[in-house]
Amino acid sequence: MAKGILEYDLNDFDDAMAHRRAVKSTSMAIVLHEIVYNLHKRIEHGIEAQEFSDKEITPMNVIHLYRSAIADLIEENNIIIDDLIN
């Protein structure tokens, strides 16, 4: 069985950043999976169910719905982008 050991110097800024990214990699993969495979269904079903009936369906409103849904996914998975990008 192959093994890999990652070692980080958490006193070093770049290493600490790499460590945070590694720790959040599964959560980020889950968010990307949801965006690629499920987000359009979630938005489409929401529109069809008239969850957004108080808003006219315009291109800008659809963009807002997608942006809001992505932000929700990021929050649900406890990803703080500012902690992962310098």
Helices and strands as residue ranges (DSSP letters): H 13-23, H 25-33, I 34-38, H 39-48, H 59-76, H 81-84
